Amino acid sequence: RRAGQAVAQCARQMTRSGAEILVLAGKGHNGDDARFAAEHLPARKLRVLNVTDPSAAVEEVKAFAGALIVDGLFGIGLSRPLAGDWLQLVAALNESRVPILAVDVPSGLNADTGEPLGDAVRATVTLTFGAMKSGLLRPQAVSFTGRLEVAADIGLVACPFRTELNWTLPEDFARFPPPRQVEGHKGTFGHLAIIAGSQGYHGAAVLAARGALRAMPGLVSVFTTERAYPLVAAQLAQAMVHPWAEGVPLPKSCSAILIGPGLAGLDVPKPLVEVTIQLWHDSPLPVIADASALGWLPPGLTHKGALRVVTPHPGEAAAMLGIAKAGVLSDRVAAVRELSRTRGDCWV
């Protein structure tokens, strides 16, 4: 029932009041989750189909033109490939063009390997229960899982295993941003320095600043190249924008530093690269290295214990590790672990 409530909450987020939802419930516990979800969707027009005959369900799916289909056919207990009418039902779902919410795992997908068992539902959103299944993170699962979400608290016992991997949950952002003290002012809530933007790549600096402002620090200062300065400054009203100058230190009030977005232009001076390396190694402040700055950090470069974060996409991760991009795509988790090990125990 708790799993069903979590599915219902996700379905409400994916639809509007009065929307038509088709619930496909198999005979196992995955189907129970879907059936219980239907009990918590009173403001939606529901059709709950207990699927025992997949051939009949095929016609129902083909005729459905509503807002959402809930896939509760098969869960993690599926142990053999789908065949016959079940494959036709999966094909009909994938051809329906109706958004699909998969319960725990997309039906037909092996939760351990991420491989389809004959075929699998291509979900828009997969809401998995308790903890992330390892197979859902495999590259081959990407086209089936859609957006991955975790309903962590459904009454299961605490997981006895620990890992250095972390999954972002909605409750991580509860009560965020924190309330402001009445006597507070802009100098009370932190000062972020962003070193970003260059000729032809000024938009990255603008986007980084706007993203930072959404987190509601007290101050945001953007330092960009002289050629990019007019374009960046013209698009930012809340952030303070300055042309970066050699030998001019960051403000003493800074409490965190971001370096790298949009620093791919030919006007990026070599001293800026040297400053990046120095800040990563010496600064007592948290430092995030992104985009171009990732390529400036020598392998094995250590730091003095303050928080360090790198945010590479697969191509940048491959360059940092000195391997082909395919090597990262084949096992992203292994790539993350190796980056953390070789980059001075930073967060990746």
N, C-alpha and C positions, 0 to 999 in steps of 0.2 A: 504493500500500500504506500509506503514512503517512496519507493521508486516510482510508482505511478504518479504521486503528487509532483515529483521532480519533472517527470515527462510532461505533465499537464502545464506546469509553470513555463517550461520551454515552449510548448505549443502555443500558449497565450502570447508569448513574446514574438512568435513568428506569424501570428494572425491577428485580425481585428475582430471585434465583437460581431456576432452574426455570421462569421465565416463558416464555410462548409469544410468539414474534416472527415476523411475516410481513415478509420482505424483498422488495420489488418492485424489480427491477433492469432498467433499460432497456438498449438495445444500445450506448449511447455510454459515454464515460468516467464519467459520473455513475453509470451502472449498475455499472461496474468498482469504483468507490468502495464501493458498497453490497455487492457480492459479496466484496470483500476484508474488509469489516467483519464479515461472517458468520464468517470464519475466526478471529476474535478473540472469539467469544462462545460458548465451550465449555460454559458453565454455563447456557445458555438453550436452550429447545426451538425450533429454527429451521425455518422453511419458506422456502426461497429460490425465488422465482418469476422466471425470466427472461422478461420480458414482450415477446413479439413479437405476440401476438394479444390486444389489449385486451379484446375481448368475453369471452374465457375468464377473464381476470383479474378481470372484474367479478364473476363468480360466486364466485371465491375470496375476494374482499374481503367480499362479502355474507355468506359463511359463516364468516368468521373472527371469533372471539370472544376473542382473546388479549389480551395486555397492551400491545403496541406494533406499529405498522406503520412500516417504514423506507421512505421515499419516495425511490427512486433512479431515477426514470423519466426525467426530463429535467433538464438543467442550464442553464447560461448560454448554451449554443449554440442553444437553441430560437429560431427566427426567424420562425415563422409560427403563426397561431392554431390551437389544437387544434380538432378536428372529429370528428363521428361517434362511434365507439366510444371514442375517447380521452376525449371529454367525458363519456360515460357512466361511464368508469372514475374520473375525477376526482369526479364526482357521488357515486359509490358510496363513495369514500374519505371525502368530506366528510360523508356521512350515516352512516358506520359507528360513530361515537361512540367509536372506539378512538384513543388518543393517537397522533399521527403525528410522526415525526422526519424532517424534510426534509434531504436531502443537498445542501449548498451553497446552493440556492434551492428554494422550493416549486415542484414541477413545474407548468409553465404560466405562471409569473410572469416578466415581463420584468425582468431584473436591473438594467437601466439606468433604466427609467421607473417601475417599481413597479406597472405595469398588468398585469392578467391577459390572457393571449392566448387569448381566448374564455372560459376559466375557469382556475382554479388551485387547487391543493391548499391547504386551510386547515390549516397545520401547528400542532402544539403547541409544537414547538421547531424552529428552523432553525439548523443548524450550517453556517456558511459558512467557506470556506477562504481563507487568505492574508491577506485584508483585507475589510472591509465593502464590499459592493456598494452604490453610491449609491441604486439603486432600492429597496433594502430599507428605507431610512430615510424613504421617501416616505409621506405620510399614507395614500394609497390602498393601500399594501402591508400596513398594520397587521393587517387581518383575515386575512391569509394567512400571515404570518411567525411569529406566536406569539412566544415568547421568542427573542431573537436571541443567538447565541453565535458567537465567532470562534475557529477553530483556526488560529492564526497561523503556527505552525512545522510545515509539512509538507514542507520541503525546497525551497521556491520561492526564487528569487533575491530579494535585498532589493528592496523597492519603491523606485524612484528618485524618487517624488513625496513632497512634504511638505505637511502641512495643519495648521492650528491646531486642528482637531477631534481629540479623543482618545476612544478606545474602551477601556472597562475590560475587562481580560482576567483570567482566573483566576490567571495567574502574577504579576499585580501584587500579589497577597496572599500570595505565597510567604513563608514564615518570618515571618508576621505573626500575632499581635504579636511583637515582638522579645523575645529572652530577657532576663530581669531580672538585673542584677548582684547578686551575693550581698550586697554591702554597701549596696545601694540601699534606699530607703524611699519613702514616699508623696510626699515632696517632690522626689524625683529625676525623676519621670516626667511632669512637666507638670501644669498646673492650668488646667482649662477653666472659664470663667465663662459661664453661660447666663442670659440675661435673657429670661424667657418666662412665659406663663400669666397669666390674668386671670379675673374672675368669669364663669363659664359656659364658659370655655375652658382650664380648668386641666389637662385631659388632655394637651394638646399639650406642656406643660412636663414632665410626667411621662415621656411617650414620648421627648422629646428627651434627657432625662437618662439614661434607660435605654439609648438608642442610643449615647450618648457613653460610657457605662460599658463597653459591649461593646468599645470600642477600647482600653480599659485604660489611661487616663491615671492619674496618681497621685491627683489630686483633681478633683472636680467640684462646683462651687458653683452653685446655682440661685437667682436673684433674681426674685421674683414680686411681684404686687401684694398689698396687705394682705388683701384679701378672698379671694384665691385661696390665700394662704399656708397656712392650716390643711389644705386639701384636698391641696395638693401635698406638703407635709411628711409627711402621714399615709401617703402611698404610696411614699415613697422612704426606704430604709434606708441606702444607701451614700453618696448625694449629700448635701452640706450644703445646707440650704434656708434662705433669709433673705427677709424682706419688703423689697422695694426701697424705699429712702429717698432723697429728694432731698438732694444735697450730700454723700452718703457715697460715696467712691470705691471702685472695685473693688480687691480685694486686690492688693498689689504682687507677689505670687507668681504671678499669672495669666500664662499663656503663650499663650492663645487665647480668643476671644470669639465666642459665638453669640447673635444677637438676633433675636427675632421670633415664634417659635412661640406661638400662643395669645394674642397681645396685641391681640385684637379687642374686648375688653370695654369697657364704658362707664367702668370704674374705672381705665383706663390714664391716668395724669396727663400733662399736656403736657410737663413737664420731662423725662419719660422719652423722649419723642420727640426732644427737643433733645439729650439725651445720646447717643442713637443716631447722630444726624447728626455730633456732635462726635467720637465714637469712630471712625466710618467715615473721617472726614477726618484726624484727628490721631493715632490710636493707632499705635504702632510694632508692635503685635501683629497676627497674622492675625485677620481679622474675617469671619464668615459672616452675611449678612443673609438672613432667610427670612420667608415669610408676611407678616404685617402690616408688618414693618420695611421691606419692599421699597417700600411706598407712601410711606414717610417720606423716602426719599433723593431729593433734588431732581435733575432731569436735569443731567448735566454735572458733578455733584459729584466732585471729584478727591480723591485721597488721597496720602499721603507715601511711597508705594513699597512698603509692606508688603502681604502677600498679602490680597486681597479676593475673596470668593466670594459670588455671588447664586444662589439656588436656586428660581426661580419655576416654578409650573405654567403652562399656556398662558394661563389667564385673568389671572394676575398679570403675565405677560410682556406681554400685550396692554395692560394698564393702564400699565405702565412705558414702553411705546413709544407710547402714545396712539393705538392702532389697535384695530380690532375683533378679537375672539378668533379669528374665521375667518381673519384674515390671518396669525396665528401658526400655526394648524393647517395652513394650506395650504403653508407652508414653514418648518418649525421651525429648520432650519439657518440660513436667512437671518435669522430672528429672534434666534437665539443670537449671530450675528456682529454684528448691530446693537446688541444689548444690551451686548456687550463693548466696542464702539466708543464708545457714548454714556455708559457708566457708569464711565469712568475706567480702562479697560483691566483690568477685573476678570475673574475666572473665572466662567463661567456654566454 
